Amino acid sequence: MPLLNELPVGAVARVTGYSDRNAPCRRRLLSMGVTPGAVITVTRRAPLGDPIELNLRGTALCLRLEEARVITVEPIIATVSD
């Protein structure tokens, strides 16, 4: 399963779960709505790659890469390269 931090800008994916169920940030991510089945779009990345901005249920959400590394996803739409 790919991880959220591996997705390029423009990718759309469905959250399938967490790679580390004991990650300290897991509870906070769940409370922010990053739940299994949620659809996420990667909208932007900072110039150095950290943090990344996501669109989740109509809300912009920024995550650090260390947080995105524990979220497993299933890509829905592949991005088109220029």
Biopython code that builds the backbone (N, CA, C, O; Angstrom):
import numpy as np
from Bio.PDB.StructureBuilder import StructureBuilder

atoms = [
    (1, "MET", "N", (0.840, -1.188, 0.000)),
    (1, "MET", "CA", (0.000, 0.000, 0.000)),
    (1, "MET", "C", (0.883, 1.249, 0.000)),
    (1, "MET", "O", (1.825, 1.354, 0.785)),
    (2, "PRO", "N", (0.570, 2.182, -0.879)),
    (2, "PRO", "CA", (1.324, 3.442, -0.867)),
    (2, "PRO", "C", (0.980, 4.274, 0.371)),
    (2, "PRO", "O", (-0.076, 4.113, 0.983)),
    (3, "LEU", "N", (1.886, 5.146, 0.707)),
    (3, "LEU", "CA", (1.681, 6.054, 1.834)),
    (3, "LEU", "C", (1.349, 7.434, 1.304)),
    (3, "LEU", "O", (1.703, 7.770, 0.174)),
    (4, "LEU", "N", (0.675, 8.229, 2.105)),
    (4, "LEU", "CA", (0.242, 9.560, 1.694)),
    (4, "LEU", "C", (1.412, 10.449, 1.295)),
    (4, "LEU", "O", (1.293, 11.234, 0.355)),
    (5, "ASN", "N", (2.524, 10.342, 1.980)),
    (5, "ASN", "CA", (3.666, 11.214, 1.674)),
    (5, "ASN", "C", (4.281, 10.914, 0.309)),
    (5, "ASN", "O", (5.060, 11.725, -0.193)),
    (6, "GLU", "N", (3.956, 9.772, -0.309)),
    (6, "GLU", "CA", (4.510, 9.392, -1.608)),
    (6, "GLU", "C", (3.703, 9.938, -2.786)),
    (6, "GLU", "O", (4.165, 9.860, -3.924)),
    (7, "LEU", "N", (2.522, 10.482, -2.546)),
    (7, "LEU", "CA", (1.664, 10.948, -3.633)),
    (7, "LEU", "C", (2.130, 12.288, -4.176)),
    (7, "LEU", "O", (2.558, 13.152, -3.410)),
    (8, "PRO", "N", (2.052, 12.472, -5.504)),
    (8, "PRO", "CA", (2.420, 13.761, -6.102)),
    (8, "PRO", "C", (1.262, 14.760, -5.987)),
    (8, "PRO", "O", (0.134, 14.381, -5.672)),
    (9, "VAL", "N", (1.553, 16.024, -6.243)),
    (9, "VAL", "CA", (0.527, 17.066, -6.235)),
    (9, "VAL", "C", (-0.504, 16.740, -7.314)),
    (9, "VAL", "O", (-0.147, 16.384, -8.438)),
    (10, "GLY", "N", (-1.773, 16.863, -6.965)),
    (10, "GLY", "CA", (-2.858, 16.579, -7.889)),
    (10, "GLY", "C", (-3.435, 15.182, -7.749)),
    (10, "GLY", "O", (-4.489, 14.891, -8.314)),
    (11, "ALA", "N", (-2.769, 14.321, -7.014)),
    (11, "ALA", "CA", (-3.243, 12.949, -6.847)),
    (11, "ALA", "C", (-4.459, 12.915, -5.925)),
    (11, "ALA", "O", (-4.552, 13.680, -4.965)),
    (12, "VAL", "N", (-5.376, 12.023, -6.233)),
    (12, "VAL", "CA", (-6.569, 11.816, -5.414)),
    (12, "VAL", "C", (-6.507, 10.382, -4.905)),
    (12, "VAL", "O", (-6.251, 9.456, -5.675)),
    (13, "ALA", "N", (-6.742, 10.198, -3.604)),
    (13, "ALA", "CA", (-6.636, 8.864, -3.013)),
    (13, "ALA", "C", (-7.646, 8.702, -1.891)),
    (13, "ALA", "O", (-8.152, 9.679, -1.339)),
    (14, "ARG", "N", (-7.927, 7.450, -1.566)),
    (14, "ARG", "CA", (-8.818, 7.114, -0.461)),
    (14, "ARG", "C", (-7.964, 6.572, 0.682)),
    (14, "ARG", "O", (-7.090, 5.732, 0.467)),
    (15, "VAL", "N", (-8.218, 7.049, 1.882)),
    (15, "VAL", "CA", (-7.493, 6.573, 3.059)),
    (15, "VAL", "C", (-7.931, 5.136, 3.347)),
    (15, "VAL", "O", (-9.125, 4.846, 3.432)),
    (16, "THR", "N", (-6.948, 4.239, 3.497)),
    (16, "THR", "CA", (-7.273, 2.844, 3.801)),
    (16, "THR", "C", (-6.956, 2.489, 5.248)),
    (16, "THR", "O", (-7.477, 1.503, 5.770)),
    (17, "GLY", "N", (-6.117, 3.271, 5.897)),
    (17, "GLY", "CA", (-5.780, 2.988, 7.288)),
    (17, "GLY", "C", (-4.481, 3.640, 7.692)),
    (17, "GLY", "O", (-4.059, 4.646, 7.122)),
    (18, "TYR", "N", (-3.851, 3.039, 8.696)),
    (18, "TYR", "CA", (-2.604, 3.562, 9.240)),
    (18, "TYR", "C", (-1.563, 2.456, 9.271)),
    (18, "TYR", "O", (-1.853, 1.330, 9.675)),
    (19, "SER", "N", (-0.349, 2.782, 8.843)),
    (19, "SER", "CA", (0.719, 1.779, 8.823)),
    (19, "SER", "C", (1.235, 1.483, 10.228)),
    (19, "SER", "O", (1.731, 0.388, 10.494)),
    (20, "ASP", "N", (1.119, 2.452, 11.120)),
    (20, "ASP", "CA", (1.564, 2.279, 12.504)),
    (20, "ASP", "C", (0.405, 2.649, 13.420)),
    (20, "ASP", "O", (0.149, 3.829, 13.664)),
    (21, "ARG", "N", (-0.287, 1.646, 13.920)),
    (21, "ARG", "CA", (-1.454, 1.914, 14.762)),
    (21, "ARG", "C", (-1.082, 2.568, 16.088)),
    (21, "ARG", "O", (-1.955, 3.091, 16.780)),
    (22, "ASN", "N", (0.200, 2.547, 16.455)),
    (22, "ASN", "CA", (0.641, 3.149, 17.707)),
    (22, "ASN", "C", (1.318, 4.499, 17.509)),
    (22, "ASN", "O", (1.922, 5.033, 18.439)),
    (23, "ALA", "N", (1.220, 5.053, 16.301)),
    (23, "ALA", "CA", (1.852, 6.351, 16.037)),
    (23, "ALA", "C", (1.237, 7.413, 16.947)),
    (23, "ALA", "O", (0.021, 7.442, 17.132)),
    (24, "PRO", "N", (2.077, 8.289, 17.519)),
    (24, "PRO", "CA", (1.559, 9.292, 18.453)),
    (24, "PRO", "C", (0.573, 10.271, 17.811)),
    (24, "PRO", "O", (-0.272, 10.838, 18.504)),
    (25, "CYS", "N", (0.674, 10.472, 16.503)),
    (25, "CYS", "CA", (-0.202, 11.444, 15.841)),
    (25, "CYS", "C", (-1.503, 10.816, 15.345)),
    (25, "CYS", "O", (-2.372, 11.537, 14.857)),
    (26, "ARG", "N", (-1.663, 9.506, 15.453)),
    (26, "ARG", "CA", (-2.829, 8.811, 14.902)),
    (26, "ARG", "C", (-4.149, 9.342, 15.473)),
    (26, "ARG", "O", (-5.089, 9.596, 14.720)),
    (27, "ARG", "N", (-4.222, 9.506, 16.759)),
    (27, "ARG", "CA", (-5.461, 9.987, 17.387)),
    (27, "ARG", "C", (-5.817, 11.395, 16.901)),
    (27, "ARG", "O", (-6.985, 11.696, 16.655)),
    (28, "ARG", "N", (-4.812, 12.241, 16.766)),
    (28, "ARG", "CA", (-5.061, 13.611, 16.294)),
    (28, "ARG", "C", (-5.534, 13.607, 14.845)),
    (28, "ARG", "O", (-6.443, 14.354, 14.483)),
    (29, "LEU", "N", (-4.912, 12.757, 14.007)),
    (29, "LEU", "CA", (-5.335, 12.653, 12.608)),
    (29, "LEU", "C", (-6.778, 12.155, 12.505)),
    (29, "LEU", "O", (-7.559, 12.668, 11.704)),
    (30, "LEU", "N", (-7.125, 11.170, 13.306)),
    (30, "LEU", "CA", (-8.503, 10.674, 13.312)),
    (30, "LEU", "C", (-9.483, 11.770, 13.706)),
    (30, "LEU", "O", (-10.559, 11.880, 13.119)),
    (31, "SER", "N", (-9.117, 12.584, 14.698)),
    (31, "SER", "CA", (-10.015, 13.656, 15.137)),
    (31, "SER", "C", (-10.143, 14.764, 14.097)),
    (31, "SER", "O", (-11.127, 15.505, 14.101)),
    (32, "MET", "N", (-9.154, 14.886, 13.202)),
    (32, "MET", "CA", (-9.221, 15.879, 12.123)),
    (32, "MET", "C", (-9.989, 15.348, 10.911)),
    (32, "MET", "O", (-10.186, 16.078, 9.940)),
    (33, "GLY", "N", (-10.421, 14.095, 10.955)),
    (33, "GLY", "CA", (-11.212, 13.551, 9.864)),
    (33, "GLY", "C", (-10.466, 12.660, 8.905)),
    (33, "GLY", "O", (-11.033, 12.226, 7.902)),
    (34, "VAL", "N", (-9.194, 12.371, 9.187)),
    (34, "VAL", "CA", (-8.411, 11.475, 8.328)),
    (34, "VAL", "C", (-8.750, 10.049, 8.749)),
    (34, "VAL", "O", (-7.974, 9.383, 9.434)),
    (35, "THR", "N", (-9.924, 9.601, 8.324)),
    (35, "THR", "CA", (-10.440, 8.292, 8.698)),
    (35, "THR", "C", (-10.457, 7.371, 7.493)),
    (35, "THR", "O", (-10.504, 7.857, 6.363)),
    (36, "PRO", "N", (-10.421, 6.072, 7.686)),
    (36, "PRO", "CA", (-10.505, 5.152, 6.557)),
    (36, "PRO", "C", (-11.757, 5.423, 5.721)),
    (36, "PRO", "O", (-12.859, 5.555, 6.252)),
    (37, "GLY", "N", (-11.565, 5.502, 4.413)),
    (37, "GLY", "CA", (-12.656, 5.799, 3.489)),
    (37, "GLY", "C", (-12.702, 7.250, 3.051)),
    (37, "GLY", "O", (-13.355, 7.568, 2.057)),
    (38, "ALA", "N", (-12.025, 8.140, 3.766)),
    (38, "ALA", "CA", (-12.013, 9.554, 3.395)),
    (38, "ALA", "C", (-11.215, 9.749, 2.109)),
    (38, "ALA", "O", (-10.183, 9.109, 1.905)),
    (39, "VAL", "N", (-11.700, 10.638, 1.246)),
    (39, "VAL", "CA", (-11.018, 10.936, -0.017)),
    (39, "VAL", "C", (-10.172, 12.186, 0.175)),
    (39, "VAL", "O", (-10.650, 13.208, 0.668)),
    (40, "ILE", "N", (-8.897, 12.085, -0.225)),
    (40, "ILE", "CA", (-7.927, 13.166, -0.046)),
    (40, "ILE", "C", (-7.350, 13.556, -1.399)),
    (40, "ILE", "O", (-7.054, 12.692, -2.224)),
    (41, "THR", "N", (-7.189, 14.864, -1.628)),
    (41, "THR", "CA", (-6.504, 15.376, -2.814)),
    (41, "THR", "C", (-5.270, 16.128, -2.342)),
    (41, "THR", "O", (-5.370, 16.996, -1.474)),
    (42, "VAL", "N", (-4.112, 15.808, -2.899)),
    (42, "VAL", "CA", (-2.887, 16.532, -2.565)),
    (42, "VAL", "C", (-2.896, 17.803, -3.406)),
    (42, "VAL", "O", (-2.807, 17.731, -4.632)),
    (43, "THR", "N", (-3.003, 18.977, -2.760)),
    (43, "THR", "CA", (-3.127, 20.228, -3.494)),
    (43, "THR", "C", (-1.810, 20.991, -3.643)),
    (43, "THR", "O", (-1.579, 21.626, -4.672)),
    (44, "ARG", "N", (-0.954, 20.937, -2.638)),
    (44, "ARG", "CA", (0.324, 21.666, -2.717)),
    (44, "ARG", "C", (1.372, 20.999, -1.862)),
    (44, "ARG", "O", (1.069, 20.237, -0.944)),
    (45, "ARG", "N", (2.614, 21.305, -2.186)),
    (45, "ARG", "CA", (3.770, 20.890, -1.390)),
    (45, "ARG", "C", (4.650, 22.116, -1.179)),
    (45, "ARG", "O", (4.815, 22.937, -2.081)),
    (46, "ALA", "N", (5.206, 22.229, 0.006)),
    (46, "ALA", "CA", (6.138, 23.330, 0.277)),
    (46, "ALA", "C", (7.375, 23.152, -0.601)),
    (46, "ALA", "O", (7.644, 22.038, -1.050)),
    (47, "PRO", "N", (8.133, 24.217, -0.858)),
    (47, "PRO", "CA", (9.314, 24.119, -1.728)),
    (47, "PRO", "C", (10.290, 23.013, -1.336)),
    (47, "PRO", "O", (10.897, 22.401, -2.214)),
    (48, "LEU", "N", (10.455, 22.744, -0.062)),
    (48, "LEU", "CA", (11.361, 21.685, 0.357)),
    (48, "LEU", "C", (10.620, 20.376, 0.620)),
    (48, "LEU", "O", (11.208, 19.421, 1.127)),
    (49, "GLY", "N", (9.322, 20.330, 0.274)),
    (49, "GLY", "CA", (8.551, 19.106, 0.387)),
    (49, "GLY", "C", (7.795, 18.908, 1.681)),
    (49, "GLY", "O", (6.957, 18.010, 1.764)),
    (50, "ASP", "N", (8.056, 19.708, 2.684)),
    (50, "ASP", "CA", (7.410, 19.536, 3.984)),
    (50, "ASP", "C", (6.956, 20.895, 4.493)),
    (50, "ASP", "O", (7.806, 21.772, 4.649)),
    (51, "PRO", "N", (5.708, 21.127, 4.756)),
    (51, "PRO", "CA", (4.565, 20.221, 4.817)),
    (51, "PRO", "C", (3.866, 20.077, 3.460)),
    (51, "PRO", "O", (4.257, 20.700, 2.473)),
    (52, "ILE", "N", (2.821, 19.240, 3.439)),
    (52, "ILE", "CA", (1.984, 19.095, 2.255)),
    (52, "ILE", "C", (0.582, 19.577, 2.603)),
    (52, "ILE", "O", (0.126, 19.430, 3.737)),
    (53, "GLU", "N", (-0.096, 20.154, 1.611)),
    (53, "GLU", "CA", (-1.469, 20.619, 1.816)),
    (53, "GLU", "C", (-2.414, 19.656, 1.128)),
    (53, "GLU", "O", (-2.189, 19.252, -0.013)),
    (54, "LEU", "N", (-3.471, 19.294, 1.830)),
    (54, "LEU", "CA", (-4.453, 18.348, 1.328)),
    (54, "LEU", "C", (-5.828, 18.992, 1.334)),
    (54, "LEU", "O", (-6.093, 19.919, 2.100)),
    (55, "ASN", "N", (-6.693, 18.492, 0.474)),
    (55, "ASN", "CA", (-8.094, 18.859, 0.526)),
    (55, "ASN", "C", (-8.819, 17.630, 1.052)),
    (55, "ASN", "O", (-8.788, 16.569, 0.428)),
    (56, "LEU", "N", (-9.461, 17.773, 2.184)),
    (56, "LEU", "CA", (-10.156, 16.672, 2.844)),
    (56, "LEU", "C", (-11.551, 17.142, 3.222)),
    (56, "LEU", "O", (-11.709, 17.995, 4.095)),
    (57, "ARG", "N", (-12.561, 16.585, 2.567)),
    (57, "ARG", "CA", (-13.957, 16.943, 2.842)),
    (57, "ARG", "C", (-14.198, 18.443, 2.734)),
    (57, "ARG", "O", (-14.912, 19.025, 3.550)),
    (58, "GLY", "N", (-13.592, 19.069, 1.713)),
    (58, "GLY", "CA", (-13.795, 20.494, 1.474)),
    (58, "GLY", "C", (-12.977, 21.412, 2.354)),
    (58, "GLY", "O", (-13.187, 22.625, 2.340)),
    (59, "THR", "N", (-12.062, 20.869, 3.110)),
    (59, "THR", "CA", (-11.233, 21.652, 4.021)),
    (59, "THR", "C", (-9.764, 21.499, 3.660)),
    (59, "THR", "O", (-9.307, 20.396, 3.362)),
    (60, "ALA", "N", (-9.025, 22.598, 3.685)),
    (60, "ALA", "CA", (-7.575, 22.539, 3.463)),
    (60, "ALA", "C", (-6.916, 22.104, 4.762)),
    (60, "ALA", "O", (-7.201, 22.640, 5.833)),
    (61, "LEU", "N", (-6.036, 21.128, 4.649)),
    (61, "LEU", "CA", (-5.367, 20.565, 5.813)),
    (61, "LEU", "C", (-3.890, 20.422, 5.486)),
    (61, "LEU", "O", (-3.537, 19.852, 4.453)),
    (62, "CYS", "N", (-3.026, 20.928, 6.348)),
    (62, "CYS", "CA", (-1.579, 20.782, 6.153)),
    (62, "CYS", "C", (-1.046, 19.739, 7.121)),
    (62, "CYS", "O", (-1.346, 19.764, 8.315)),
    (63, "LEU", "N", (-0.242, 18.812, 6.578)),
    (63, "LEU", "CA", (0.369, 17.768, 7.396)),
    (63, "LEU", "C", (1.863, 17.757, 7.194)),
    (63, "LEU", "O", (2.351, 18.003, 6.091)),
    (64, "ARG", "N", (2.591, 17.474, 8.253)),
    (64, "ARG", "CA", (4.028, 17.256, 8.133)),
    (64, "ARG", "C", (4.244, 15.897, 7.489)),
    (64, "ARG", "O", (3.371, 15.031, 7.552)),
    (65, "LEU", "N", (5.391, 15.708, 6.877)),
    (65, "LEU", "CA", (5.681, 14.437, 6.218)),
    (65, "LEU", "C", (5.698, 13.282, 7.206)),
    (65, "LEU", "O", (5.291, 12.171, 6.864)),
    (66, "GLU", "N", (6.162, 13.526, 8.423)),
    (66, "GLU", "CA", (6.190, 12.448, 9.423)),
    (66, "GLU", "C", (4.776, 11.980, 9.745)),
    (66, "GLU", "O", (4.578, 10.802, 10.044)),
    (67, "GLU", "N", (3.787, 12.874, 9.692)),
    (67, "GLU", "CA", (2.401, 12.479, 9.908)),
    (67, "GLU", "C", (1.847, 11.746, 8.681)),
    (67, "GLU", "O", (1.127, 10.756, 8.814)),
    (68, "ALA", "N", (2.189, 12.237, 7.496)),
    (68, "ALA", "CA", (1.701, 11.630, 6.255)),
    (68, "ALA", "C", (2.291, 10.231, 6.041)),
    (68, "ALA", "O", (1.694, 9.414, 5.339)),
    (69, "ARG", "N", (3.434, 9.952, 6.628)),
    (69, "ARG", "CA", (4.085, 8.640, 6.469)),
    (69, "ARG", "C", (3.339, 7.498, 7.131)),
    (69, "ARG", "O", (3.596, 6.339, 6.803)),
    (70, "VAL", "N", (2.437, 7.774, 8.040)),
    (70, "VAL", "CA", (1.716, 6.692, 8.713)),
    (70, "VAL", "C", (0.345, 6.428, 8.090)),
    (70, "VAL", "O", (-0.347, 5.500, 8.507)),
    (71, "ILE", "N", (-0.062, 7.234, 7.094)),
    (71, "ILE", "CA", (-1.382, 7.095, 6.475)),
    (71, "ILE", "C", (-1.256, 6.280, 5.196)),
    (71, "ILE", "O", (-0.568, 6.694, 4.263)),
    (72, "THR", "N", (-1.912, 5.128, 5.146)),
    (72, "THR", "CA", (-1.911, 4.318, 3.927)),
    (72, "THR", "C", (-3.099, 4.727, 3.066)),
    (72, "THR", "O", (-4.189, 4.993, 3.571)),
    (73, "VAL", "N", (-2.867, 4.772, 1.746)),
    (73, "VAL", "CA", (-3.896, 5.239, 0.819)),
    (73, "VAL", "C", (-4.009, 4.304, -0.376)),
    (73, "VAL", "O", (-3.125, 3.491, -0.645)),
    (74, "GLU", "N", (-5.121, 4.444, -1.082)),
    (74, "GLU", "CA", (-5.352, 3.740, -2.326)),
    (74, "GLU", "C", (-5.598, 4.801, -3.384)),
    (74, "GLU", "O", (-6.632, 5.467, -3.341)),
    (75, "PRO", "N", (-4.687, 4.984, -4.335)),
    (75, "PRO", "CA", (-4.866, 6.028, -5.356)),
    (75, "PRO", "C", (-6.158, 5.810, -6.148)),
    (75, "PRO", "O", (-6.495, 4.682, -6.509)),
    (76, "ILE", "N", (-6.866, 6.896, -6.408)),
    (76, "ILE", "CA", (-8.111, 6.835, -7.181)),
    (76, "ILE", "C", (-7.874, 7.378, -8.589)),
    (76, "ILE", "O", (-8.268, 6.757, -9.576)),
    (77, "ILE", "N", (-7.227, 8.541, -8.673)),
    (77, "ILE", "CA", (-6.972, 9.180, -9.962)),
    (77, "ILE", "C", (-5.488, 9.470, -10.060)),
    (77, "ILE", "O", (-4.914, 10.095, -9.169)),
    (78, "ALA", "N", (-4.864, 9.021, -11.140)),
    (78, "ALA", "CA", (-3.455, 9.319, -11.365)),
    (78, "ALA", "C", (-3.331, 10.736, -11.899)),
    (78, "ALA", "O", (-4.228, 11.228, -12.583)),
    (79, "THR", "N", (-2.230, 11.383, -11.590)),
    (79, "THR", "CA", (-2.003, 12.739, -12.064)),
    (79, "THR", "C", (-1.493, 12.710, -13.505)),
    (79, "THR", "O", (-0.937, 11.712, -13.962)),
    (80, "VAL", "N", (-1.692, 13.811, -14.200)),
    (80, "VAL", "CA", (-1.217, 13.943, -15.577)),
    (80, "VAL", "C", (-0.003, 14.837, -15.556)),
    (80, "VAL", "O", (-0.068, 15.966, -15.069)),
    (81, "SER", "N", (1.120, 14.341, -16.087)),
    (81, "SER", "CA", (2.348, 15.129, -16.125)),
    (81, "SER", "C", (2.298, 16.106, -17.279)),
    (81, "SER", "O", (1.747, 15.807, -18.338)),
    (82, "ASP", "N", (2.879, 17.280, -17.066)),
    (82, "ASP", "CA", (2.941, 18.289, -18.155)),
    (82, "ASP", "C", (3.995, 17.940, -19.157)),
    (82, "ASP", "O", (4.185, 18.669, -20.131)),
]
sb = StructureBuilder()
sb.init_structure("model")
sb.init_model(0)
sb.init_chain("A")
sb.init_seg("    ")
for serial, (resi, resn, name, xyz) in enumerate(atoms, 1):
    if name == "N":
        sb.init_residue(resn, " ", resi, " ")
    sb.init_atom(name, np.array(xyz, "f"), 0.0, 1.0, " ", f" {name:<3s}", serial, name[0])
structure = sb.get_structure()
